[in-house]
Amino acid sequence: MIRDLYETDLPALVKLEALCFSDPWTKKGLKGAFEDEYSLLLGYEDQGVLAGYVNASCMFQECYIFRLCVHPDFRRRHIGEKLLRALFEFCEKEGIQTVLLEVRESNEPAKALYEKAGFRSEGIRENFYEKPTEAAIVMRRFFTEEVYG
């Protein structure tokens, strides 16, 4: 089930970040997302467990995805796709025209997910990530394309 996330979800978000990222956001950083008027935080809950989430900032006609992750025990169940669909529905309802993100150059599963969802590579940001240092692929999706039928 996809639902809005609230500050009461912070402990679960901190755990999910630690499981999914080599450089996880802190509780303070995550709390800041709840305080940002442009933030959108959606979670996928499975039997009381936060199995994935997306954190995006949407303003004017653009949305930027800061985080999208799925708990390792829940991967390969299309949760990432479902979170993206929910984000896209919000964007289309709000008149947002484009979604932008960066993804680790080596993260083949994430790149495949984003390409399937209609994102296209726009360039590379060298040394964007830390722990380990790595380039990011900049990807963008426009809402002029029909994706996921």
N, C-alpha and C positions, 0 to 999 in steps of 0.2 A: 504494500500500500504506500502510495506517495502522499506526503503531507508536508505542510509548512513546519519549519523547525523553530524552536523557541529557546530562550536562554536556559531553560530547564534541561535542554538537550546537551548542554556544554560538556558534562562528563563523558557522554557517549561519543561526542565529536572529538574530544581530545584523544580518546582511545583509538578511534577510527583513523585519525591523522597519524598516530604513532605506528599503526599497523601498515599504513599505505604509503607513507612518504619517508624518504631518508632525511628530510629537513622539515619535520612537521610544524604546523602553526601551534603556538602556545595558546593556553586558555585565554590569556589577555588578548592575543591577536584575534582569536575566534570571537570573543566577546565584542570586539570592535565591529565585527561584521553585523552583529545584531543592532548596533547603535547607528549604523549608516543608513540613512533614509533611502538610498538607492539599492541597497542589498536585497537579494532574493536568495533565501536558503530553503532548499527542498530536500527532504530525506525520504529514503525508501526503508520502510520498516517491515520486517519479516518476523512474525511471532514474538513481538516485543523487542527485537534486536534491530538496532540501526545498522542496516546492511550496506548503505551507501548514501552519499549526499552530493549535492551540487551547490556551490556558492558562487553567485554571479552579481555583478553590479550593472544595473540597467538604467540608463538615463537617455533622454532625448530619443534618438533613433538607433542607438547602439547598445549592445549588451556585451560585457566582458566576463568570461568565465575565469574565476580565480582558482577554483578547485572542483574537481569531479573525481570521486573515488568510490570503490566498492570493496567491502570487507573481503579479505582473501578467501574465507570460507563460503562466500556467496557469489564468487565470480563464475562466469560462463552461464549465467541465468538471465541475461539480457537486462540486468538492472541498470547498467549504464545507458543503454538505449532508452529505457523507460524514463530515466531522469532527464535525458536530453529532450525527449518528446514533451514532457511536462514543461520544461523550460521554453521550448519552441512554441507551445500553445500560449504560454504567458506572453511571449514576445509578439506573436502575431496579434493577440488581443490588444496589446498596448501600442501597436503600430511600429514596433522596432523592426528595422530593416536588415540589420546585420549582427552577427555574433562573432566575437573574436576570442582567441585563446592562444596560449603557448603550450607546447608539449615537448617533453624530453626527446631529443633526437633518437635515443636508443629504445624508446617505449613503443615497440611495434604494435602490441595489442591496442593501446590507446589511439595510435595513429590510424589503425584500421577502423576502429569504432568511429572516429571523427570523419574519416573519408566516407564511410558508409552513410553517415548522417548528413552528408553534403558539404562538409568542410573541404576547402582547397588550400594548399600550401601557398603562402605569400612571401616567404623568406626565412632567413635564419638570424637568430640573435646569438652571437658567439659568447661563450662563458656566462650564459644567463643563469644556469642552475649551479648550486653548490652541493657538496656532499653526495656524490662527486661533482666536480666541475664539468659542465657539459653544455653544449649548445641547445637552444630551443628552436623548434620549428614553429613559425607563426602561421596560424591557420584561421580562415574566415569562412563563414557561411552566410550567404544572402538568402532572403526569403522569396526570391523570384523563382527558385527551383523547388520542385515537388520531390520530397524524400519520404521514405517509409510508406508510400502508397496510401 
